């Protein structure tokens, strides 16, 4: 699919990278341009690096909407996960090995392995 250079600038502002433009096939990955609304992409399978919300119809928000819904949620979620991970005790290697032995026994490798 041919992408105009002035549209590439808008698409990059959405977070797309240069290599994403090779994925635009006009069927499963494409874009629309509007003089007022800007651009939006159709990428229902997230084949590009676009990281924001894509609606059930496969379309992203228009570039002029400055949609950051997904990245805003992910920032909070990633920070919360880091905090919980820091508080979570890490099992020692010996305890992991012991748990595996309890579950699977002392199986030895056969000659074919």
C-alpha positions, 0 to 999 in steps of 0.5 A: 500500500502506498503511504504518502510522506505527509501521512507517514509523519502523522502515523509516526506521531501515533507511535509507528516505526518506519518498518511498520510501513512495510506491513501496510497491505491495504487489507489487514493493515491500512490507514485513513486520512481526514483533513480535520481528524488526521489519520487512524490505522486499521490494524485489528491484529496489532501487526504494527508497533501501535501500542494504543487501543484498537477498537473491536472494529479494528480501527484506532482513534484519530491522531488528533484525539491524542488517545493514550488510554492504553499507555496510561493504564499500562504505566500504572499497571507496570509500576504496581507490578514492580512494587509487588514484585519487590515485596514478594519473597524470592524462593531460594534455588534449593527450595525450587529443586526440593519442590521439583523433586517432590513433584517429579521424584528423582528421575534420572536421564536415560541413555537416549536423552 
